[in-house]
């Protein structure tokens, strides 16, 4: 009898669902260039206030209070409510940060951006030029999900999934035209911006058997699955070698309009373009011209310029263009990674420790 019970127990243990461990914040966020927003000397216990904005659950508020018990956590559900807390706060997430909020918050030393992009935040008076306000962001948090989305869009084109979907809806098997798909193995992927998102795109490209090249602003060790890393001044030379180009660079004054008519002219004829960064990195008219001339075989866009893309725009309805409404970052994994970094930064702030994902204001990310 006892043996039978042990066998059943073992079976139940083997059949039980595996629950993934919560992601470690340090494995997601970066301490490169990290800064302490509010230094705390040993034995000190300053009364700090942190503002959480927008929709947040009671459970999440409780988690923040548990990891930072000495930090006063206040919550604002609207911009008007945030303004009532502004004079007291030392740290705040970015959801209700505005020029008016900054002017009313003399004690503010930290803004935690709830997104990877911070260009809009750095444009506010009192942020970019102030060394007294540390800004952090959510770079690398969205990488795996955005990379998955990038390949979903690309495969829609290279594997002719629109035709197969139409055939299925019509109850039609399909003939010779259904056997015209392309393979990615052996092709060259050029990742423009080898940061957290770009690295995940490169990882998947390597998994497809692609030759992976990339560019980034800074020098340093590169992942083993990236064959070559260049610098921004090599853009046109690297474009000429790529069958697929994935834009994953932040929007900065240097990258705005980077993909202009000259860049498209430098691309390998018949290449595919993926943009999951910011719409204004690409000159839309120049991209349309490259599609019309056949220089581009297809385009995958999760971001556009203008955004949202207006009704009747020429990009709508093209069979070689895939458009999604700036949703590539959404997914359960992203939410888990986002919360891990957000929560740990609140803990770090209260403890006077260096913050994850500190933004280089001069570089813009």
Buried (B, 14 or more C-beta within 10 A) or exposed (E): EEEEEEEEEEEEEEEEEEEEEEBEBEEBBBBEEBBBBBEBEEEEEEEBBBBBBBEBEEEBBEBBBEBBEEBBBBBBEEBEBBBEBBEBBBBBBBBBBBEBBBEBBEEBBBBBBBBBBBBEBBEBEBBBEBEEBBBBBBBBBBBBBBBBBBBBBBBBBBBBBEBBEEBEEEEEEBEEEEEEEBEBEEBBBBBBBBBBBBBBBBBBBBEBEBBBBBBBBEEEEBEEBBBBBBEBEEBEEBBBBBBBBBBBBBBBEEBBBBBEEEBBBBBBEEBBBBBBBBBBBBBBEBBBBBBEEEBBBBBBBBBBBEBEBEEEBEBEEBEBBBBBEBEBBEBEBBEBBBBBBBBBBBBBBBBBBBBBBBBEBEEBB
